[in-house]
Amino acid sequence: EQKFMAMGNFTMHGVTKEIELPFGVMGEDGNTVSIRIITSINRIEYQVGHNWQHSAESNFLGDEINVRIFLWTKKDKRAG
């Protein structure tokens, strides 16, 4: 697996922050490339549910949200 880091702005719930997104290229076979992204984001930083509290369980919803993306893409056959 080849590892890379993408950097840029990410907007969620009207809040924009600069993030670093680690990703790996799992494999290439001529036409197909597979990419894996595994990271987490803090929902409180983006004001998602920041003022919500469960009535009986104080730790009902964690602040960190896991993000997993597995992507397979193919080269455009029209491109030379």
C-alpha positions as semicolon CSV with decimal commas, in nm:
position;residue;x (nm);y (nm);z (nm)
1;E;0,000;0,000;0,000
2;Q;0,130;0,343;-0,098
3;K;0,039;0,611;0,160
4;F;-0,042;0,974;0,084
5;M;-0,185;1,282;0,254
6;A;-0,440;1,515;0,095
7;M;-0,482;1,861;0,246
8;G;-0,765;2,105;0,190
9;N;-1,078;2,265;0,326
10;F;-1,365;2,053;0,454
11;T;-1,710;2,202;0,520
12;M;-1,976;2,035;0,729
13;H;-2,280;2,190;0,889
14;G;-2,170;2,537;0,773
15;V;-1,827;2,514;0,940
16;T;-1,513;2,505;0,723
17;K;-1,179;2,382;0,854
18;E;-0,852;2,287;0,691
19;I;-0,793;1,914;0,728
20;E;-0,536;1,652;0,641
21;L;-0,684;1,335;0,497
22;P;-0,460;1,028;0,498
23;F;-0,525;0,779;0,221
24;G;-0,365;0,473;0,073
25;V;-0,354;0,342;-0,281
26;M;-0,420;-0,026;-0,231
27;G;-0,352;-0,141;-0,582
28;E;-0,348;-0,071;-0,953
29;D;-0,405;-0,318;-1,234
30;G;-0,377;-0,113;-1,550
31;N;-0,727;0,033;-1,562
32;T;-0,847;0,014;-1,200
33;V;-0,713;0,192;-0,892
34;S;-0,835;0,115;-0,540
35;I;-0,810;0,377;-0,265
36;R;-0,874;0,344;0,109
37;I;-0,944;0,633;0,346
38;I;-0,979;0,569;0,719
39;T;-0,992;0,866;0,955
40;S;-1,210;1,035;1,213
41;I;-1,351;1,381;1,266
42;N;-1,472;1,556;1,579
43;R;-1,841;1,638;1,534
44;I;-1,827;1,909;1,804
45;E;-1,573;2,108;1,599
46;Y;-1,837;2,127;1,324
47;Q;-2,122;2,205;1,565
48;V;-2,304;1,880;1,487
49;G;-2,518;1,802;1,790
50;H;-2,299;2,023;2,008
51;N;-2,590;2,136;2,224
52;W;-2,778;1,804;2,238
53;Q;-2,769;1,593;2,554
54;H;-2,935;1,256;2,607
55;S;-3,170;1,275;2,904
56;A;-3,050;0,953;3,073
57;E;-2,704;0,878;2,933
58;S;-2,448;1,159;2,938
59;N;-2,201;0,979;2,710
60;F;-2,465;0,846;2,465
61;L;-2,302;0,991;2,152
62;G;-1,925;1,015;2,114
63;D;-1,751;1,326;1,984
64;E;-1,531;1,137;1,736
65;I;-1,699;1,002;1,423
66;N;-1,518;0,732;1,225
67;V;-1,501;0,779;0,849
68;R;-1,421;0,487;0,617
69;I;-1,420;0,523;0,239
70;F;-1,322;0,247;-0,001
71;L;-1,310;0,362;-0,362
72;W;-1,245;0,179;-0,687
73;T;-1,213;0,380;-1,003
74;K;-1,127;0,306;-1,363
75;K;-0,940;0,508;-1,618
76;D;-1,150;0,675;-1,886
77;K;-1,120;0,457;-2,196
78;R;-1,152;0,767;-2,410
79;A;-0,833;0,918;-2,262
80;G;-0,522;0,822;-2,449
